[in-house]
Amino acid sequence: MRFDNSYARLPERFTAAVLPTPVKAPQLIAFNRPLAEELGLDVEGMDDERLAAIFSGNAVPQGAEPLAMAYAGHQFGNFVPQLGDGRAILLGEVIDTKGRRRDIQLKGSGPTRFSRRGDGRAALGPVLREYIVSEAMFALGIPATRALAAVTTGERVQREIGLPGGVFTRVAASHIRVGTFQFFAAREDTEALKALSDHVIDRHYPEARQSETPYLAMLQAIAERQCDLICRWLMVGFIHGVMNTDNMAVSGETIDFGPCAFMDEYHPNKVFSSIDAQGRYAYNNQPGIAQWNIARLAECLIPLLDEDQDKAVDMANGVLADFAKAFPKRWLSGMRTKLGLQTEAEGDEQLVQDLLALMKRSEVDYTLTFRRLCDAASGNAEPFRGMFIDLTAADEWLERWKKRAAQESRSGEERADAMRAVNPAIIPRNHRIEEVIAAAVEDNDFAPFHEMIKATARPFEELPEFSVYMQAPMNHERVFRTFCGT
């Protein structure tokens, strides 16, 4: 790995140097060779044993400067002034083959200064979940951290029960979070806030440097990326589960796949996370929470926006107002695309909302509803109709949609093809992930894991060999709660 560790060169109070804690008997589960090639990693001639040693933390590559990052965060609305990487260690940064700076981080590699009495380890189940979901998000075209490797440790970790341990290697544009800014703001460390902001601008938003107000431009750019990201989540029915400020990356990538899930049957207030008792991070709440998190970031930046505090507050409020205006427009644009519509027309939002209301009443599968609508675009409406209890209401909505589509010049097949390119046939469904985890944890069988990775890598194709991954769960297969694994 050809490291160039820019974050390690920031002031000492940003990080805590720490070496991974060796594990007993690491074994490689998966190694993402295409991603490794993209990163420019030289693994020629390395066998699984050597790769397992590196990606468990037993062998630290030359040039790495392992560290844990300091950050704070609002957790379910409650501010915690010191969190930090408690079970993650940043090995360092590489410049990939496209000239992009990428972090390489181990999760589950042992305790750090920020572990807060935790063991710093990861159970195998959450390692597999994060690998599956992060790569599925990438295949769906949604900005997300990537999975480079997964290993078993040969050791057990104690949670509610003893579980096999694992280490996950993830790749990110950076691991800088809203909570990173909050860490220094809580300490009134304006010097560190400026150094962090300059680092983020140089790394993620170099165009902001040309602005007369570069820190405002950075805040605007972060808000725009979050607006786009959350819209993309909603389009595929994704629920992050823990949208704390320490889980929002300023790069605009989806990060920290803990109790996340993709909806099966549609409900706007759907919650899966076992720790979200009040539904703060429910499906429909995600846009508002994103804006709330950006507001917390804006508060941190007040000292940098303008010497006049009132003026700085007005500037920050302007960014929040822009987010509130932009999100509904971007969401509706995305939904138009899912419906195969190219142009804007009065009544489009009502058409979308009426479909969602129908879906909620019939508790139909979110993913399959839109995929079967693709069939209706090419002339076969029966699969779509068959999903609804109220056929009369479904038929009435279909007629309205057909009339709206007829206002545009595309043929039915052209529309269907365009819709199939944005409406996935395959998502990483909860019950399938649970089956994968059970096979691995109980039987040391990783074949289902590898099969699911193959299936979710091609989400927009309906291939016979992956037909089982297109099916909604039976009632007895539904998963109602997901867990973060810490």
C-alpha positions in Angstrom: 0.0 0.0 0.0 1.4 3.3 -1.0 0.3 5.5 1.9 0.1 9.3 2.1 -1.5 9.9 5.5 -2.7 13.5 5.5 -5.0 13.2 8.5 -2.1 11.9 10.6 -0.3 15.1 9.9 -3.0 17.2 11.6 -2.4 18.4 15.2 -2.0 15.6 17.8 -5.3 16.4 19.5 -7.1 15.1 16.3 -6.1 11.5 16.8 -4.7 8.9 19.1 -2.0 6.6 17.7 -2.8 3.0 18.3 -1.7 -0.4 16.9 -4.3 -3.1 16.1 -4.5 -5.8 18.8 -3.4 -9.1 17.2 -6.0 -11.9 17.0 -5.5 -15.6 17.5 -6.2 -17.3 14.2 -7.3 -15.0 11.4 -8.9 -16.5 8.3 -9.9 -14.7 5.2 -13.7 -14.7 4.4 -13.6 -12.2 1.5 -11.3 -9.9 -0.4 -12.5 -7.4 -2.9 -9.9 -7.7 -5.6 -11.6 -5.2 -8.1 -11.6 -2.6 -5.3 -8.0 -3.5 -4.4 -7.0 -2.9 -8.0 -8.8 0.4 -8.0 -6.9 1.4 -4.9 -3.6 0.5 -6.5 -2.8 -2.1 -3.9 -0.1 -4.6 -4.8 -1.3 -8.0 -3.7 0.3 -10.0 -6.4 1.5 -13.3 -5.0 -0.2 -12.9 -1.6 -2.1 -15.9 -0.4 -5.2 -15.9 1.8 -3.0 -16.4 4.9 -1.0 -13.3 4.2 -4.1 -11.3 3.4 -5.8 -12.5 6.5 -2.8 -11.3 8.6 -2.9 -7.8 7.0 -6.7 -7.3 7.2 -7.0 -8.6 10.7 -4.4 -6.2 12.0 -1.8 -8.9 12.8 0.6 -7.5 10.2 0.7 -3.7 9.8 1.7 -2.7 6.2 4.8 -0.5 5.8 3.9 3.2 5.6 0.7 2.8 7.7 0.3 5.1 10.6 -2.5 3.5 12.6 -4.7 5.8 14.6 -8.1 6.3 16.1 -9.9 9.5 15.2 -11.4 11.8 17.9 -15.0 13.0 17.4 -18.1 13.8 19.4 -21.8 13.5 18.4 -25.5 13.8 19.1 -26.7 10.3 19.8 -30.5 10.2 19.4 -30.5 14.0 20.1 -28.3 13.8 23.2 -24.9 15.4 22.9 -21.9 13.3 23.9 -18.7 15.5 23.9 -16.3 12.6 23.4 -16.9 9.5 21.3 -14.2 8.7 18.8 -13.1 5.5 17.1 -13.7 2.9 19.8 -13.4 -0.2 17.7 -11.9 1.2 14.4 -8.4 2.0 13.5 -7.4 4.0 10.4 -4.4 2.4 8.8 -3.9 5.3 6.5 -4.7 6.9 3.2 -3.8 5.9 -0.4 -4.2 7.7 -3.7 -6.2 5.4 -5.9 -5.8 4.8 -9.7 -8.3 7.7 -10.4 -6.3 10.2 -8.3 -8.8 10.1 -5.4 -7.6 10.0 -1.7 -9.1 7.0 0.1 -9.0 5.9 3.8 -8.4 2.3 4.6 -9.8 1.4 8.1 -10.0 -1.7 10.2 -13.2 -2.3 12.2 -13.1 -4.7 15.1 -9.3 -4.5 15.4 -9.1 -3.9 19.2 -9.5 -1.1 21.8 -8.4 2.4 21.4 -8.3 5.4 23.7 -11.9 6.1 22.8 -13.3 2.6 23.5 -15.2 3.7 26.7 -14.6 0.4 28.4 -15.6 -1.5 25.2 -13.6 -4.5 23.9 -12.9 -2.8 20.5 -14.0 -6.0 18.7 -16.7 -6.8 16.2 -18.9 -9.8 16.1 -19.0 -11.7 12.8 -22.6 -10.9 12.0 -22.2 -7.1 11.8 -19.0 -7.6 9.7 -21.0 -9.6 7.1 -23.9 -7.2 7.2 -21.7 -4.2 6.6 -19.8 -6.0 3.8 -23.1 -7.0 2.0 -24.9 -3.7 2.4 -22.0 -1.4 1.6 -21.3 -3.3 -1.7 -25.0 -3.4 -2.5 -25.2 0.4 -2.1 -22.3 0.8 -4.4 -24.0 -1.4 -7.0 -27.2 0.7 -6.6 -25.2 3.8 -7.4 -25.5 5.3 -3.9 -22.4 7.0 -2.4 -21.2 4.7 0.4 -18.1 3.4 2.1 -16.8 0.2 0.4 -15.9 -3.3 1.6 -12.3 -4.3 1.0 -12.0 -7.4 3.2 -13.6 -9.5 5.9 -11.8 -12.0 8.2 -12.7 -14.2 11.1 -10.4 -13.8 14.1 -10.5 -17.3 15.7 -11.7 -15.7 18.9 -15.1 -15.1 20.4 -16.5 -11.8 21.5 -19.0 -11.5 24.4 -22.3 -9.7 23.6 -25.6 -11.1 24.9 -23.9 -14.4 24.2 -20.5 -15.4 23.0 -20.1 -14.9 19.2 -17.4 -15.5 16.7 -15.3 -12.4 16.1 -14.5 -10.7 12.8 -12.6 -7.7 11.4 -14.0 -5.6 8.6 -11.8 -3.4 6.3 -13.7 -0.5 4.8 -12.7 2.2 2.4 -14.0 5.7 2.5 -13.4 9.1 0.9 -12.7 10.0 4.5 -14.0 9.2 7.9 -14.6 12.8 8.9 -18.0 13.3 10.4 -20.2 16.1 11.6 -19.2 14.9 15.1 -15.6 15.6 14.3 -16.4 19.3 14.0 -18.5 19.0 17.2 -15.5 17.6 19.1 -13.6 20.8 18.6 -16.5 23.2 18.8 -17.4 21.8 22.2 -13.9 22.7 23.4 -14.1 26.1 21.8 -11.0 25.2 19.8 -11.4 27.5 16.9 -7.8 26.8 15.7 -8.6 23.1 15.3 -11.9 23.9 13.7 -10.1 26.0 11.1 -7.5 23.3 10.5 -10.2 20.7 10.1 -12.2 22.8 7.7 -9.2 23.6 5.6 -8.4 19.8 5.5 -12.0 19.1 4.4 -12.0 21.8 1.7 -8.7 20.6 0.3 -9.8 16.9 0.4 -13.5 17.1 -0.6 -14.5 20.5 -1.8 -11.5 22.3 -3.4 -13.8 24.5 -5.4 -14.8 26.2 -2.1 -11.3 27.6 -1.9 -12.2 29.9 -4.8 -15.1 31.4 -2.9 -14.9 34.7 -1.0 -16.5 32.8 1.9 -14.8 29.3 1.6 -16.2 27.9 4.9 -19.7 28.9 3.9 -19.1 27.3 0.5 -18.0 24.2 2.2 -21.1 24.1 4.4 -23.3 24.6 1.3 -21.5 21.8 -0.6 -21.9 19.4 2.4 -25.6 20.2 2.6 -26.1 19.6 -1.1 -24.4 16.2 -1.0 -26.5 15.2 2.0 -29.6 16.3 0.2 -28.7 14.1 -2.8 -27.7 11.2 -0.6 -30.8 11.0 1.5 -33.0 11.3 -1.7 -31.1 8.3 -3.0 -31.8 6.4 0.2 -35.5 7.1 -0.1 -35.6 6.0 -3.7 -34.6 2.5 -2.8 -36.4 2.2 0.6 -33.2 2.4 2.6 -33.3 3.1 6.4 -30.0 4.0 8.0 -31.2 3.4 11.5 -28.8 5.5 13.4 -28.4 9.0 11.8 -26.5 10.4 14.8 -24.2 13.3 13.9 -21.2 11.0 14.4 -22.6 8.8 11.7 -22.9 11.5 9.0 -19.8 11.7 6.9 -19.0 15.2 5.5 -17.9 13.6 2.2 -21.5 12.7 1.4 -21.0 8.9 1.7 -23.3 6.5 3.5 -21.3 5.4 6.6 -21.7 3.0 9.5 -24.1 0.3 8.5 -25.3 -0.8 11.9 -29.0 -1.5 12.3 -29.7 -0.5 8.8 -32.3 -2.1 6.6 -34.2 -1.9 3.3 -38.0 -1.8 3.5 -40.0 -4.8 2.5 -43.7 -3.7 2.8 -44.0 0.0 2.5 -44.8 2.2 5.5 -43.5 5.8 5.8 -42.8 5.4 9.5 -40.9 2.2 9.2 -38.3 1.6 11.9 -36.0 -1.4 12.2 -33.3 -0.4 14.6 -33.7 -2.0 18.0 -32.3 1.0 19.8 -34.6 3.6 18.0 -37.6 3.1 20.4 -39.1 6.5 19.5 -38.8 6.3 15.8 -36.5 9.3 15.5 -34.7 7.8 12.5 -37.8 6.3 10.7 -37.8 6.1 6.9 -39.8 9.3 6.4 -37.9 11.2 9.1 -34.5 10.9 7.4 -34.7 14.2 5.4 -35.6 16.2 8.5 -32.8 14.5 10.5 -30.3 15.3 7.8 -31.2 18.9 8.0 -31.0 18.8 11.8 -27.5 17.3 11.6 -26.4 20.0 9.1 -27.7 22.6 11.6 -25.4 21.1 14.2 -22.5 21.4 11.7 -23.5 25.0 10.9 -23.4 25.8 14.7 -19.8 24.6 14.8 -18.8 26.8 11.9 -20.2 30.0 13.2 -16.8 31.3 14.4 -15.4 30.7 10.9 -18.3 32.1 8.8 -18.0 35.8 9.9 -16.6 37.9 12.7 -20.1 39.3 13.2 -21.9 36.5 14.9 -25.4 37.7 13.8 -24.2 37.8 10.2 -22.7 34.3 10.6 -26.0 32.9 12.0 -27.9 34.4 9.0 -25.5 32.8 6.6 -25.9 29.4 8.3 -29.6 29.7 8.3 -29.6 30.5 4.6 -27.9 27.1 4.0 -30.6 25.3 6.0 -33.4 27.2 4.2 -31.9 26.2 0.9 -31.8 22.5 2.0 -35.5 22.7 3.0 -36.4 24.1 -0.5 -34.2 21.8 -2.5 -35.1 18.5 -0.9 -38.7 18.2 -2.0 -37.8 19.1 -5.5 -35.0 16.6 -5.7 -37.2 13.9 -4.1 -39.9 14.5 -6.7 -37.4 14.5 -9.5 -36.2 11.1 -8.3 -39.8 9.7 -8.0 -40.6 10.9 -11.5 -37.6 8.9 -12.8 -38.9 5.8 -10.9 -42.3 6.3 -12.7 -40.6 6.7 -16.1 -41.4 10.3 -16.5 -38.9 12.7 -18.2 -40.7 16.0 -17.9 -42.3 18.1 -15.1 -46.1 18.5 -15.1 -48.7 19.8 -12.7 -50.1 17.0 -10.6 -47.0 14.8 -10.6 -46.5 15.1 -6.8 -50.1 14.1 -6.2 -49.7 11.1 -8.6 -46.7 10.0 -6.5 -48.4 10.5 -3.2 -51.5 8.6 -4.3 -49.4 5.6 -5.3 -47.6 5.7 -1.9 -50.9 5.8 -0.1 -52.1 2.8 -2.1 -48.9 1.0 -1.3 -49.3 1.7 2.4 -53.0 0.6 2.5 -52.2 -2.7 0.8 -48.8 -3.2 2.6 -47.2 -4.0 -0.7 -43.5 -4.6 -1.1 -41.7 -1.3 -1.9 -39.1 -2.7 -4.3 -41.4 -5.0 -6.2 -44.1 -2.4 -6.7 -41.8 -0.2 -8.7 -40.2 -3.2 -10.5 -43.7 -4.5 -11.6 -44.6 -1.0 -12.7 -41.8 -1.4 -15.2 -43.7 -4.4 -16.6 -46.8 -2.2 -16.9 -44.9 0.3 -18.9 -44.1 -2.4 -21.5 -47.8 -3.5 -21.6 -48.2 -6.1 -18.9 -50.0 -4.5 -15.9 -51.2 -7.7 -14.2 -48.1 -8.3 -12.0 -48.5 -4.7 -10.7 -52.3 -5.0 -10.3 -52.0 -8.2 -8.4 -50.0 -6.6 -5.6 -53.0 -4.5 -4.4 -56.0 -5.4 -2.3 -58.1 -2.6 -3.8 -58.0 -3.4 -7.5 -60.4 -0.6 -8.4 -58.1 2.0 -6.8 -55.0 0.4 -8.4 -56.7 0.5 -11.9 -57.7 4.1 -11.4 -54.2 5.1 -10.5 -52.8 3.1 -13.5 -55.0 5.0 -15.9 -53.9 8.3 -14.5 -50.2 7.2 -14.8 -50.7 6.0 -18.4 -52.3 9.3 -19.4 -49.5 11.3 -17.8 -46.9 9.1 -19.5 -48.7 9.5 -22.8 -47.8 13.3 -22.7 -44.2 12.3 -23.4 -42.7 10.9 -26.6 -41.1 7.7 -25.3 -42.4 4.4 -26.4 -43.6 1.9 -23.7 -40.5 -0.2 -24.1 -38.2 2.7 -23.9 -39.9 3.8 -20.8 -39.8 0.3 -19.3 -36.0 0.1 -20.0 -35.4 3.5 -18.4 -37.4 2.4 -15.4 -35.6 -0.9 -15.0 -32.3 1.0 -14.9 -33.4 2.9 -11.7 -35.8 0.5 -10.0 -33.8 -2.5 -8.7 -35.0 -6.1 -8.8 -32.6 -7.1 -6.1 -31.9 -5.4 -2.7 -30.1 -7.0 0.3 -33.3 -8.0 2.1 -33.2 -8.4 5.9 -34.3 -12.0 5.9 -31.6 -13.0 3.4 -28.9 -11.2 5.4 -30.1 -13.0 8.5 -29.9 -16.4 6.7 -26.3 -15.5 5.6 -25.3 -14.6 9.1 -26.9 -17.7 10.6 -25.1 -20.0 8.2 -21.8 -18.3 8.9 -22.1 -18.1 12.7 -23.8 -21.4 13.4 -22.3 -23.6 10.7 -19.1 -21.8 9.5 -20.7 -21.8 6.1 -19.8 -18.8 4.0 -21.3 -20.0 0.7 -24.6 -18.1 1.2 -22.6 -14.9 1.9 -20.6 -15.2 -1.3 -23.8 -16.0 -3.3 -25.6 -12.9 -1.9 -22.6 -10.7 -2.8 -22.9 -12.0 -6.4 -26.6 -11.4 -6.5 -26.6 -7.9 -5.1 -23.8 -6.8 -7.4 -26.3 -6.9 -10.3 -29.4 -5.3 -8.7 -31.1 -4.1 -11.9 -31.0 -7.5 -13.7 -33.6 -10.2 -13.3 -31.4 -13.3 -13.7 -32.9 -16.8 -13.1 -30.0 -17.9 -10.9 -30.7 -15.1 -8.5 -34.6 -15.3 -8.6 -34.7 -16.1 -4.9 -33.2 -12.7 -4.0 -36.0 -10.9 -5.8 -38.7 -12.4 -3.6 -40.3 -10.6 -0.7 -40.3 -12.4 2.6 -43.1 -14.6 3.6 -44.8 -13.5 6.8 -42.8 -15.9 9.0 -39.5 -14.7 7.3 -40.0 -11.0 8.1 -37.3 -9.3 10.2 -38.7 -6.6 12.4 -35.6 -5.6 14.4 -31.9 -5.1 13.4 -29.0 -4.5 15.8 -25.9 -2.4 15.7 -23.6 -5.2 17.1 -21.5 -3.0 19.5 
